Amino acid sequence: MRSIKAIAGDRDTITVERMTSVKDAARLMTEHHIGAVPVLDEGRLVGIFTERDVMGRVVAAGLVAEVTPVGAVMSTELVVAETTETYEACLNRLQQMHVRHLLVLDRGHLEGILSLRDLLAADADEKAEAITFLNAYVHYIPADVHAKT
């Protein structure tokens, strides 16, 4: 079973500072085709800013994206995992918490971010490998069986 570190790999982690405007954070998310960014304050993880935060806490609330800092509208209840955890445990955690993004930590320091889609893809890959193995096992015919018939 693959660890979270293996799934995250060496991807760059796009982050924003707490005082970054919502408009700049949204532009950054759009440029990188990502749905969330970890929010830092002097290098320390303090929250996550997601597409849902944009819609629910900015647009629906009538705030001005150019002047609203991400720190004022970010989510602060974080769903995290250590790099040593299995993808399966993390997938279950995301499903139980009803969130789509997992912050990956290595001894308390931000190592990366994974989406629910990343974990579902890892799960599908793992299951496909198991099916391939089981099919090979079921269809395996030892060479000496043909010699006796």
Secondary structure in CASP SS format (residue, H / E / C, confidence):
PFRMAT SS
TARGET T0000
AUTHOR 0000-0000-0000
METHOD secondary structure of the structure
MODEL  1
M C 1.00
R C 1.00
S E 1.00
I H 1.00
K H 1.00
A H 1.00
I H 1.00
A H 1.00
G C 1.00
D C 1.00
R C 1.00
D C 1.00
T C 1.00
I C 1.00
T C 1.00
V E 1.00
E E 1.00
R C 1.00
M C 1.00
T C 1.00
S E 1.00
V H 1.00
K H 1.00
D H 1.00
A H 1.00
A H 1.00
R H 1.00
L H 1.00
M H 1.00
T H 1.00
E H 1.00
H H 1.00
H C 1.00
I C 1.00
G C 1.00
A E 1.00
V E 1.00
P E 1.00
V E 1.00
L E 1.00
D E 1.00
E C 1.00
G C 1.00
R E 1.00
L E 1.00
V E 1.00
G E 1.00
I E 1.00
F E 1.00
T E 1.00
E H 1.00
R H 1.00
D H 1.00
V H 1.00
M H 1.00
G H 1.00
R H 1.00
V H 1.00
V H 1.00
A C 1.00
A C 1.00
G C 1.00
L C 1.00
V C 1.00
A C 1.00
E C 1.00
V C 1.00
T C 1.00
P E 1.00
V H 1.00
G H 1.00
A H 1.00
V H 1.00
M C 1.00
S E 1.00
T C 1.00
E C 1.00
L C 1.00
V C 1.00
V E 1.00
A E 1.00
E E 1.00
T C 1.00
T C 1.00
E C 1.00
T E 1.00
Y H 1.00
E H 1.00
A H 1.00
C H 1.00
L H 1.00
N H 1.00
R H 1.00
L H 1.00
Q H 1.00
Q H 1.00
M H 1.00
H C 1.00
V C 1.00
R C 1.00
H E 1.00
L E 1.00
L E 1.00
V E 1.00
L E 1.00
D E 1.00
R C 1.00
G C 1.00
H E 1.00
L E 1.00
E E 1.00
G E 1.00
I E 1.00
L E 1.00
S E 1.00
L H 1.00
R H 1.00
D H 1.00
L H 1.00
L H 1.00
A H 1.00
A H 1.00
D H 1.00
A H 1.00
D H 1.00
E H 1.00
K H 1.00
A H 1.00
E H 1.00
A H 1.00
I H 1.00
T H 1.00
F H 1.00
L H 1.00
N H 1.00
A H 1.00
Y H 1.00
V H 1.00
H H 1.00
Y C 1.00
I C 1.00
P C 1.00
A H 1.00
D H 1.00
V H 1.00
H H 1.00
A H 1.00
K H 1.00
T C 1.00
END
